[in-house]
């Protein structure tokens, strides 16, 4: 779309105006570069926000540029001041404004307003979605904050929650495996119980048949008992019945033990017996503990007495050793004194020896002339 700007040099009274083509895209984008700052938040660089800003800027640009295009006669600042001073609007009434291409500008403004309204609606929906997401995040945050696996004073981090969920999943799988194993064991126990019950039913039916066979009329029984073979067979069957009864009782006891409950008769008996045994064990344990404590106390007293005796003996030995050390010190002092005296005596002996040697030498010297005289006389 090309807009035609009127020539400012043409007169306002002339009906025909010369127009020259004008491309507003370059000017418009330079205007946007000057008006929109570079450092905007990430939300303002959303395509919807950019489109809204573009449309608003285009509307402002048109509002700034259209009066120069549409109005043939421009008014200066003096005219504007006159308009402000003219309260009755005489000058405004005389000014004639002629509009060119009203449909194009009006359509553009309407489309821009519609797109602006759509952008506002989208922005409102985005804000509501953002608030809903924030509330959902806060709800999850508060839900995880109150859990026991989150340490006190820490925030629920996604990694910690994922690890906890994975551990729960693994524990759930292990519990499922244990449940499957328990179900299999239960099925096996049910099969064994059914077999036992079937055996018990068969044994009961055989016992009934034997009882019916063992209850003939009295006369016939007497006649039959007179026969030794029949008597022997009767005794054998009687023993067999007794064995079967014992077996049936054992099986019934096994079933009662398997179906043990604290409310059953067998369970009450077993619980009472367990209580008595527990009391007896406690009494025996107390007696054993008392006996052990008495023995240990006796041993401890004996050990203490022995320790006291050893301590006394050690103290006596220590005192004796102190006396001996004192005696040794005295003897050492005496030895030193005696050594000094011995040295003095040795020195005196040496002096005496020297004196004797001197005297002997003098005597020898004195004796030598007398010997000469004697020899001469002889």
Secondary structure, 3 states (H helix, E strand, C coil): CCEEEECCCCCCCCCCCCEEEECHHHHHHHHHHHHCCCCCCHHHHCHHHHHHHHHHHHHHHHHHHHHHHHCCCCCCHHHHHHHHHCCCCHHHHHCCCCCCCHHHHHHHHHHHHHHHHHHHHHHHHHHHHHHHHHHHHHHHHHHHHCCCCCCCCCCCCHHHHHHHHHHHHHHHHHHHHHHHHHHHHHHHHHHHHHHHHHHHHHHHHHHHHHHHHCCCCHHHHHHHHHCHHHHHHHHHHHHHHHHHHHHHHHHHHHHHHHCCCCCCHHHHHHHHHHHHHHHHHHHHHHHHHHHHHHHHHHHHHHHHHHHHHHHHHHHHHHHHHHHHHHHHHHHHHHHHHHHHHHHHHHHHHHHHHHHHHHHHHHHHHHHHHHHHHHHHHC
